[in-house]
Amino acid sequence: MEKKGGERALSFAALPPASLLPLLLLPTFPRWPSYEDARLFLLGALAPLPALFWALALRKGRSPLPAPAARTGLAFWTAGILLSFSGPGLAAEKIVGTAYYLGLFSLFLAGSALGDEKGTRTILLFWALAGAVTAAVGILQALGWDPLGMAPPWEAGSLLGNRNAASEVCAVLSPALAGLFLFPGKSKTLRRAAALSLFLLLFYAGLTRTRAGAVALAAGLGAALFLPATQGKGKFRRASTLLLFGACLLWLGGRLLSPQPPARPGREKAQAGAPRSILPSTWKVRLLLWKSAGRMALARPLTGWGAGSFEREFPPWRSPEEIRISSLDHSFETRVNRAHSDPLQVFVETGALGLAGWLLLLFGSLAAGWKKARRSPLAAGLFGTCVGFAVNGLFRSPLYNAPAAAAAFTALGILAALPRPGGEKKGSSLLRIAAFLPFLLLLYPAWKSLEAFRAQCLLAEALGAKNRKSFLENVEAALAADPESPTALQLLSRDLLERGTPRERGRVPALLERALQVRPYDVVTLRSRAEILLDTAAAIAAEKPRLARETLQAAVRDLEKALALDPGNPSTLALLGRVREAAGDVPGAIRAWKEISGKFPKALLERSKDLEKQGKEEMSCLFLQAWLEDNPGRAEYWRSLARRWRKLGKNRRADYCQGRAHRVWAVQALKNGDLRLAATHIRLYDSRAEEGDPGPVLLKAILALLQKNPKKAAALAKTLPHPNPPLSPADLQDLQPWLPLLRKSPAWAPLLPRPNR
């Protein structure tokens, strides 16, 4: 039964927010910093509209209710979201997350209100247009011509930001368009539009190179093409089989033509995953993420951590092994904003009640739409859309990809709508209307979403500002619109710290404190606050030394917390070294700089030079000596260090360094076969060596063996410092060429470490 008059007007009024077109085309403005955030805020802002249209249609008794299981799931999930407000975290984040969730619920209700045949075809027409535009832009990007300047060819994220989000949209739209193409309707134009969009989406899905997207696409297309039991079964089955075969060819063609990203340092290690791992690194990371997210969910199983709070609350639960593997392919530590599993993330954010609601809503809608899908290819396509969405949600999080989720929830609403009994319903139930009035409360979270969205736009304008005045005006305006924006707080504090006047710099501690209240586990904010504390301690060290020490201790705590979240970060380690230098903890500072040496071998040497320029001669010498202990073969540095120690009156240290220089020269002389010169340097080394150093005895024994005097070498073995444990590898690090010669001596063989096999 077709809709007439006012009801048809309501249908077309509700279609734009229920379609993908505005959600896909809106993020084309390059100055927006986060395309994902823009879509989330937009969906939250549009959320009240479909709910309002559904309530108006319900009041006239002309729209069917969703299936009972789906209604129960909707109620449970809403209750779980509201209950999650009692958990930790900021209200602003939860308001935005709640607006997003309830916006999806409104699209579900809009789908149930508009889900007759004509309304469904109109919705699918919007999807065909949006899918064609998205796929065309993505294909052009992959071919090397990016009309928007948004992504490199190997990313090919189209209007969706990245290829993973694009693959999720392809897996959701393709089954619905396949059902529209096979639907025996009268409009050839509509079927041609569906065929063109489907052709582009399937080819683009291959270009994205995502395994989870391919599995979801196969599941969705399989349900859409082989579920209907229509009349003319043989002809329909042949068409379905040919379409599936063509879909496979298109996907394979896109996969073969997909550009590969350039090799980056660590890619080989990343592909290997963990040691002895039989899984690729992506699956290994997912397993570790799921384990960590499961522990996080079980910590608050009833109330959850709050809608939209996963990214902020997850860092303390991350596994060090997951951080290590996921960072191998990057020069920075990755951030995790999704659990890569929809049921798990719903459980984390909204608790057991929300998870039960999500499962009831999904499976209740699919169960209600099963008979429709068996009768109609159009309904089967929507059923395939929901199947692809659910399968993709096992390995990724399409629920938090606004375009994919908007399409899926609209399709779920259409499937869940109870069939009309044949005539219009008489009267209206005030109780039934009141049950859906809470969705009108979305006006408040939608307004908050628009405020946060406005702050994002102002920050984007600030990042593109040509002068500091314009930058500060936009950042201050963003803070006024969203006082808890961590990005605005970080940008403003960083600018005031680096370019502000002393009076402006006085605002920085309070700004950083606010930023840490918003994101207590943000590494950049912790590091910025530690830098402020270091500068403050330097300013008050002369007048208030005790307060300066306490300030430096607070900076050390911040940096240690940052290192726990991001192990091995060079910037954090360098700042920790500087803080410990200021606190007088030179050994601790050297340890921090030594950790950096894994990535930057000359970090200690460069820091020694910086300290020398600052007039900190003794500390500079200590850093240089620590570097030389790891690089002992640099005789010129040993000699230079000996002279510097001598100037400082540290004669014992000077003798030690001069002796190490003579050791290097003695080893070089032995390698060159100049035994006389070697003997001279060994004698000078022996005269300056510290008590207990076995180096001179070892060199003398090697010299004796080279001079064919094994008796003298054997006698020297007895002169080693007492007691005589086996010599360590550190004692022999530059004597490897002569170890086989020493092992032939019965007196020396027991003292040497066993050779590696």
HELIX and SHEET records of a PDB file:
HELIX    1   1 GLY A    6  ALA A   18  1                                  13    
HELIX    2   2 LEU A   21  LEU A   25  1                                   5    
HELIX    3   3 LEU A   26  THR A   28  5                                   3    
HELIX    4   4 TYR A   35  LEU A   46  1                                  12    
HELIX    5   5 PRO A   48  ARG A   59  1                                  12    
HELIX    6   6 PRO A   68  LEU A   83  1                                  16    
HELIX    7   7 SER A   84  SER A   86  5                                   3    
HELIX    8   8 ALA A   91  ALA A  113  1                                  23    
HELIX    9   9 GLU A  117  ALA A  142  1                                  26    
HELIX   10  10 SER A  158  LEU A  160  5                                   3    
HELIX   11  11 ARG A  163  LEU A  182  1                                  20    
HELIX   12  12 LYS A  188  THR A  208  1                                  21    
HELIX   13  13 ARG A  211  PHE A  226  1                                  16    
HELIX   14  14 LYS A  233  LEU A  257  1                                  25    
HELIX   15  15 ARG A  267  ALA A  272  1                                   6    
HELIX   16  16 SER A  281  ALA A  299  1                                  19    
HELIX   17  17 PHE A  310  GLU A  313  1                                   4    
HELIX   18  18 PRO A  315  TRP A  317  5                                   3    
HELIX   19  19 PRO A  320  SER A  327  1                                   8    
HELIX   20  20 ASP A  342  ARG A  375  1                                  34    
HELIX   21  21 PRO A  377  PHE A  395  1                                  19    
HELIX   22  22 PRO A  398  TYR A  400  5                                   3    
HELIX   23  23 ALA A  402  ALA A  416  1                                  15    
HELIX   24  24 LEU A  430  PHE A  436  1                                   7    
HELIX   25  25 LEU A  437  LEU A  442  5                                   6    
HELIX   26  26 LEU A  443  LEU A  463  1                                  21    
HELIX   27  27 ARG A  468  ALA A  481  1                                  14    
HELIX   28  28 PRO A  486  ARG A  499  1                                  14    
HELIX   29  29 PRO A  502  ARG A  505  1                                   4    
HELIX   30  30 VAL A  508  VAL A  518  1                                  11    
HELIX   31  31 VAL A  523  ILE A  540  1                                  18    
HELIX   32  32 PRO A  545  LEU A  565  1                                  21    
HELIX   33  33 PRO A  570  ALA A  582  1                                  13    
HELIX   34  34 VAL A  586  ILE A  596  1                                  11    
HELIX   35  35 ALA A  603  LYS A  613  1                                  11    
HELIX   36  36 GLU A  617  ASP A  630  1                                  14    
HELIX   37  37 ALA A  635  LYS A  647  1                                  13    
HELIX   38  38 ASN A  651  ASN A  672  1                                  22    
HELIX   39  39 LEU A  675  ARG A  688  1                                  14    
HELIX   40  40 GLY A  695  LEU A  706  1                                  12    
HELIX   41  41 PRO A  710  ALA A  717  1                                   8    
HELIX   42  42 PRO A  729  LEU A  732  5                                   4    
HELIX   43  43 GLN A  736  TRP A  738  5                                   3    
HELIX   44  44 LEU A  739  ARG A  743  1                                   5    
HELIX   45  45 ALA A  749  LEU A  751  5                                   3    
END                                                                             
